[in-house]
């Protein structure tokens, strides 16, 4: 069993670009995953080997002068040992090669998602689990209400209700 280490998503503002895009409600951000006091991120380069790199957690200056640390989001905790995390990162490096980087389809945020999914128990990655303010009891009530609506719709159809008529005026 591991040491129950926090898994943290670190988000960086690419403020030189966001100066222009924030006024229309969008932004461009870099992200990395922090675990065991190390932050792993992904970036592009022209070579067919891993584009995953490591920086000091939250240290935007290591990314370059156009980055500013925005926030850290605790995603959960992992029981993987540090050696296991290194093996996961090494395996992900086979998919996240530097020359495979694409701004829209394979970027640092895709990597952060893949690494967090590899480190955290799957049940923590469901929408219900991410919304901790919603209790299981409320979720059960919602499902019961959805079932009741579906049953009522089927009963109405079975009773032979006719579709409405349209009259041309």
PyMOL commands that set and color helices and strands:
alter all, ss='L'
color gray80, all
select helices_A, chain A and resi 15-24+60-62+82-95+98-100+108-119+122-125+127-130+136-158
alter helices_A, ss='H'
color red, helices_A
select strands_A, chain A and resi 5-13+29-35+38-42+52-55+68-78
alter strands_A, ss='S'
color yellow, strands_A
deselect
rebuild
show_as cartoon
